[in-house]
Amino acid sequence: MCLVGVEKIHKTKIDQLPEVMAGKVHLLPNLLKKSRADSTSSKYHGAFVRFQKWVSCNGLGSGDALPAKSFIVAIYLASLIQSVNSPSPVIAAFYAIKWYHDINGLYSPTNSKLVENILEAAKRVLGKPSVKKEPITVDIITSLYNRLYEYNNIKNQRTICAFLIGFSGFLRSREMLSIKISNIVFHTTYMAIFMEGSKTDKYRDGSWIMIAKTGTNICPVDNTVKLIKWANLNGDDYLFCNLSATKTGHKVRNVNKKMSYTNLRDIFINALKPHVSDVKKYCVHSLRSGGATAAANNGVKDRMFKRHCRWASETAKDGYVKDSIDEMLKVSLSLGL
């Protein structure tokens, strides 16, 4: 993917540079692309290319896309609203246009109140109430463990560990699937898992997640040790490894490839079905929200709570927690009535 417009927009400035400096202009596009996460820059690139095509198909010149006039952008966003079912494509188009203007040092039409209000209209017209999935509870995990646990059964143990680590580490599915044995360090009373990068780790510095030994059957640390031992995992092997069926059970595949999200989701749903009345109310993310909910309702301090979950804001934190009835009743009980 390359960024469009840099050389063209700044051609006059480039022509005025000494030859040695002009030869370094090619370094800019790739560096500018890195100002956002790869997935974000890729999304913005696609959204901006669609805007360019719309400009061309509607009888305007290629130069009308960059720099673009606010009135043209407002019409484009309005036309998108008529053809999509959610605000996401409109939001992506808005920020893609903004980003391309910003990185080229141009005034962005998205700064216009006209364009900003079209974006707000899209959110109201196309927005739908979010339906939060139910959080997993300790009771569910205990019941699941009692049904699945079997000595030396690595398939069942992998499922048990997915529930325990996802819950106790407040992990997103992407984070779970990226864990390698080399990322785990065992200590006397806990294990530490190094997350090489997460959604909120802006500069990919990585962070450590500490999970304590509990001394119970559903101890995340003890069950992780069992999975590693039974499956003979080491080094760069993925903790949540891909398995192949054999006549005597299951074995780890020779190809050390990360498990897909689809596979993880299927494992999660199939394991959960016998323990809930409606499995559609849950998803893999229910492990993260379940751990967060349990921590919040047991009085974990906000600072430690937020750090363990790797949230960037209070709003994100509050959106994950489903307060217990007892916690909600504390508000009215504290009024002195």
C-alpha positions in Angstrom: 0.0 0.0 0.0 1.3 3.4 -0.9 0.0 6.8 0.1 -1.4 8.9 -2.7 -0.7 12.6 -3.1 2.5 13.3 -1.3 4.8 13.8 -4.3 2.0 15.4 -6.4 0.8 17.8 -3.7 4.4 19.0 -2.8 5.8 18.9 -6.3 6.7 22.6 -6.3 8.4 22.3 -2.9 10.3 19.2 -4.1 11.5 21.0 -7.2 13.0 23.8 -5.0 15.0 21.3 -2.9 18.7 20.5 -3.5 19.1 17.3 -5.4 20.5 15.4 -2.4 17.4 16.3 -0.3 15.0 15.7 -3.1 16.3 12.2 -3.4 15.1 11.5 0.1 11.4 12.4 -0.4 10.6 8.8 -1.2 11.1 8.0 2.5 8.1 10.0 3.5 5.1 7.9 2.3 6.0 4.7 4.2 6.9 6.6 7.4 3.6 8.5 7.2 1.8 5.2 6.8 3.4 4.1 10.1 1.8 7.0 12.0 -1.2 4.7 12.4 -1.4 1.0 13.1 -1.1 -1.1 10.0 -4.8 -2.2 10.1 -5.9 1.4 10.5 -3.8 2.8 7.7 -5.0 0.0 5.4 -8.6 0.8 6.3 -8.1 4.5 5.7 -6.3 3.8 2.4 -9.3 1.7 1.1 -11.8 4.3 2.3 -9.9 7.2 0.6 -9.6 5.3 -2.7 -13.4 4.8 -2.6 -13.8 8.5 -2.1 -11.4 9.2 -5.1 -13.5 6.8 -7.3 -16.7 8.5 -6.3 -15.2 11.9 -7.1 -14.2 10.7 -10.6 -17.5 8.9 -11.3 -19.4 12.1 -10.5 -17.7 14.2 -13.1 -15.1 15.9 -10.9 -11.3 16.0 -11.5 -8.8 13.8 -9.6 -7.5 17.0 -7.9 -10.9 17.5 -6.3 -10.2 14.6 -3.9 -7.0 16.0 -2.5 -7.5 18.8 -1.4 -11.2 18.3 -1.2 -13.8 21.0 -0.6 -16.0 20.6 2.5 -19.2 20.8 0.5 -18.1 17.9 -1.8 -17.2 15.8 1.2 -20.5 16.5 2.9 -22.3 15.3 -0.2 -20.2 12.2 -0.4 -20.9 11.3 3.3 -24.6 12.0 2.7 -24.6 9.6 -0.3 -22.9 7.0 1.8 -25.6 7.3 4.5 -28.2 6.3 1.8 -26.4 3.1 0.9 -25.0 1.6 4.1 -26.6 -0.1 7.1 -24.3 1.1 9.9 -22.3 4.3 10.6 -19.0 2.5 10.4 -18.3 3.2 6.6 -19.2 6.9 7.1 -16.9 7.2 10.1 -14.1 5.4 8.2 -14.6 7.8 5.2 -14.5 10.9 7.5 -11.3 9.9 9.2 -9.6 8.7 6.0 -10.2 12.0 4.3 -9.0 13.8 7.4 -5.9 11.7 7.6 -4.9 12.1 4.0 -5.2 15.9 4.3 -3.3 16.0 7.6 -0.3 14.0 6.4 -0.1 16.2 3.3 -0.1 19.3 5.3 -3.5 20.4 3.9 -6.5 22.0 5.6 -9.0 19.2 6.1 -12.6 19.6 5.0 -13.5 17.4 8.0 -12.8 20.5 10.1 -15.9 22.1 8.6 -19.0 22.2 10.9 -21.1 21.2 7.9 -19.1 17.9 7.5 -18.9 17.3 11.3 -22.7 17.6 11.5 -23.2 15.2 8.6 -21.1 12.7 10.5 -23.1 13.2 13.7 -26.3 12.7 11.6 -24.9 9.4 10.3 -24.3 8.1 13.8 -27.9 9.0 14.8 -29.6 7.8 11.6 -27.7 4.5 11.2 -26.7 3.8 14.8 -28.3 0.8 16.5 -28.3 0.0 20.2 -25.4 -2.2 21.2 -26.3 -5.5 22.6 -23.8 -6.5 25.2 -22.9 -10.2 25.6 -23.3 -11.8 29.0 -20.1 -12.2 31.1 -18.8 -15.6 32.0 -18.9 -16.4 35.7 -16.8 -18.5 38.0 -19.7 -20.9 38.5 -19.8 -21.5 34.7 -16.1 -22.2 34.6 -16.2 -24.5 37.6 -19.1 -26.5 36.0 -17.2 -26.6 32.7 -14.0 -27.8 34.4 -15.8 -30.6 36.3 -17.3 -31.9 33.0 -14.2 -31.6 30.8 -11.2 -32.3 33.0 -9.5 -35.6 32.3 -5.9 -36.6 33.0 -3.7 -36.3 29.9 -6.6 -35.1 27.6 -4.9 -32.2 25.8 -7.9 -31.3 23.8 -10.1 -30.7 26.9 -7.2 -29.2 28.8 -6.7 -26.6 26.0 -10.3 -25.6 26.3 -10.1 -25.4 30.1 -7.0 -23.2 29.8 -8.7 -20.9 27.3 -11.5 -20.2 29.7 -9.2 -19.8 32.7 -6.6 -17.6 31.1 -9.0 -15.5 29.1 -11.0 -14.9 32.3 -8.2 -14.4 34.8 -6.1 -12.3 32.4 -8.9 -10.2 31.0 -7.7 -11.2 27.5 -9.0 -10.4 24.1 -9.1 -13.3 21.6 -6.2 -11.9 19.6 -4.1 -11.7 22.7 -4.9 -15.3 23.8 -4.1 -16.7 20.4 -0.7 -14.9 20.3 0.6 -16.4 23.5 3.7 -18.6 23.0 5.4 -20.7 25.7 8.4 -18.4 25.6 6.0 -15.5 26.6 5.2 -17.3 29.9 7.4 -17.2 33.0 6.4 -19.3 36.1 7.1 -18.2 39.6 6.4 -19.7 43.0 3.1 -18.0 43.5 2.2 -16.8 40.0 2.8 -16.8 36.3 3.7 -13.8 34.2 2.5 -13.7 30.5 4.2 -11.1 28.2 1.8 -9.5 25.7 3.9 -8.4 22.8 1.3 -6.1 21.6 -2.4 -5.4 22.2 -5.2 -3.2 20.9 -4.4 -0.4 23.4 -0.6 -0.8 23.3 -0.1 2.2 21.0 3.6 1.9 20.5 3.8 -2.0 20.8 6.0 -1.8 23.9 4.3 -4.9 25.3 3.2 -5.5 28.9 3.2 -8.3 31.5 0.1 -9.9 32.9 0.4 -11.4 36.3 -1.9 -14.4 37.2 -1.7 -15.8 40.7 -1.8 -19.4 41.8 -5.1 -20.1 43.7 -4.6 -23.6 45.0 -7.9 -24.7 43.6 -8.9 -27.2 40.9 -9.5 -24.2 38.6 -6.2 -22.5 39.2 -5.1 -20.9 35.9 -1.4 -21.5 36.7 -1.6 -25.2 37.6 -3.8 -25.9 34.6 -1.5 -24.1 32.2 1.4 -26.2 33.5 -0.6 -29.4 32.9 -1.4 -28.4 29.3 2.3 -27.5 28.5 3.5 -30.8 30.0 0.8 -33.1 28.5 1.2 -31.5 25.0 5.0 -31.3 25.3 5.0 -27.6 24.3 8.1 -25.4 24.5 9.8 -22.4 23.1 8.0 -20.8 20.2 5.0 -23.2 20.4 1.7 -21.5 20.8 -0.1 -22.2 24.0 -3.4 -22.6 22.3 -2.0 -25.0 19.7 -3.7 -26.7 16.8 -4.4 -30.3 17.3 -4.9 -33.4 15.1 -7.2 -36.4 16.1 -5.5 -39.8 16.5 -6.8 -43.2 17.4 -5.8 -42.7 21.0 -6.8 -39.1 21.4 -5.2 -35.9 20.0 -1.7 -34.7 19.3 -0.2 -31.3 18.5 0.2 -30.6 14.8 3.8 -30.5 13.5 3.2 -27.1 11.8 3.5 -24.5 14.5 0.7 -22.2 13.3 -1.5 -19.9 15.4 -5.0 -21.1 16.0 -7.6 -19.2 14.0 -10.3 -17.0 15.7 -13.0 -19.2 14.1 -11.5 -22.3 15.7 -11.3 -20.6 19.1 -14.9 -19.4 18.8 -16.2 -22.9 17.9 -14.3 -24.4 20.8 -15.7 -21.8 23.1 -19.3 -22.2 22.0 -19.3 -26.0 22.0 -17.8 -26.1 25.5 -20.2 -23.5 26.9 -23.5 -24.9 25.4 -24.2 -27.5 28.2 -23.8 -24.8 30.9 -26.0 -21.9 29.8 -29.6 -21.6 28.7 -28.8 -19.5 25.6 -25.3 -19.7 24.2 -26.1 -16.9 21.8 -25.8 -14.5 24.7 -22.1 -15.2 25.0 -19.0 -14.8 22.9 -15.3 -15.3 23.4 -15.1 -11.7 24.7 -17.4 -12.8 27.5 -14.3 -14.2 29.2 -12.7 -10.7 29.3 -15.9 -9.0 30.5 -16.5 -11.9 33.0 -13.1 -11.4 34.6 -13.5 -7.7 34.7 -17.0 -8.0 36.2 -15.8 -10.4 38.9 -12.9 -8.1 39.8 -15.1 -5.0 40.0 -17.7 -6.6 42.1 -15.1 -8.0 44.5 -13.7 -4.5 45.2 -10.4 -4.5 43.2 -9.0 -0.9 43.1 -9.7 0.9 39.9 -6.0 1.6 39.2 -5.0 -2.1 39.4 -8.2 -3.1 37.7 -7.6 -0.8 34.7 -3.9 -1.8 34.5 -4.6 -5.5 34.5 -7.2 -5.1 31.7 -5.0 -2.7 29.7 -7.7 -0.1 29.1 -6.9 3.3 27.8 -9.9 5.1 29.3 -12.5 5.0 32.1 -15.2 4.8 29.5 -13.8 1.6 28.1 -13.5 0.1 31.6 -17.1 0.9 32.6 -18.5 -0.6 29.4 -17.2 -4.0 30.3 -18.5 -4.3 33.8 -21.9 -5.7 34.7 -22.5 -4.7 38.3 -24.1 -7.2 40.6 -27.5 -6.5 42.2 -25.8 -6.1 45.6 -23.4 -3.5 44.3 -26.2 -1.5 42.6 -28.3 -1.6 45.8 -25.4 0.0 47.8 -26.3 3.3 46.1 -29.8 3.6 47.6 -28.8 1.9 50.8 -26.2 4.7 51.4 -28.9 7.4 51.2 -29.9 7.1 54.9 -33.6 6.4 54.2 
